[in-house]
Amino acid sequence: MPAPWTWPNRARAAVSLTYDDGDGSLINEAMPDLEAVELRGTFYLHVGRGDVKQRAADWQAAHKRGHEIGNHTVRHAGRGEPYMKAYGKLPDWMPLPLEKFTPKMIDDEVTAAADWLRENIGPDPDRTFAYPCGAVAIGDPPDEKSYDAAVLRHHFAARVGGADGCVNDPLAVNFLRIASSNGDHYGGDVAPLIKPCEQAVAVGGWAVIGFHGIGGTNPTTERAAHKTLIAHLHAGPYWVAPVKTVARYVQTMLEQSRKK
Ligand SMILES: [Zn+2]
């Protein structure tokens, strides 16, 4: 075991900022905020969205500037059951829930998005995946193995969703279940964004924050709060890097320690 664990640049914690779905505000507002202090994020594109396709050139340019452009599938299917329980019907944007997927269907789904990204954004052997709606199983009863197999054919690591305050332990991380803290806090409160980062410092861990829109047309997070978080990270003992970069670092460190 690598003890004590070390992060690059003598940082006391790693932080990855992730942004799901591909809202235009992420190009217009989140990226400039990050780049103002030379940071890079991970943007998981729901590639079936019309506005994502329309701005493919902007997403490609972001990839070239060092942001990670990750896979968030074509159709963004989640589990239907929570919606059926709460509302008695599926949301309009999810006509086909994961319960109805076969192993071949999920493989086709992940592959189609991986192909679109390779062709329109550019090849990236380290590109990671984010499970839409944080749902990790197809079929009924739930089958995680087939979904994971489809992801692993194209990606070495994947992020799951959105609880508050969880931190990944680099010595125990499951690369297909990289946990994230919910970054969507309506009303501009920055404390819930900074808290998981400080928790990561306390334990030498890896915090991953999951945002959707920043300011603009879909302000799940106010831009001022986003800027305050970035200033905190820039001034603090953090290594801020895309998910793929931190995951590869952790993987390499663990492999080296096993060889010793
Ligand atoms: Zn999503």
Boltz pocket constraint, residues with backbone or C-beta under 6 A from the ligand:
constraints:
  - pocket:
      binder: B
      contacts: [[A, 20], [A, 21], [A, 46], [A, 72], [A, 76], [A, 131], [A, 132], [A, 133]]
      max_distance: 6.0
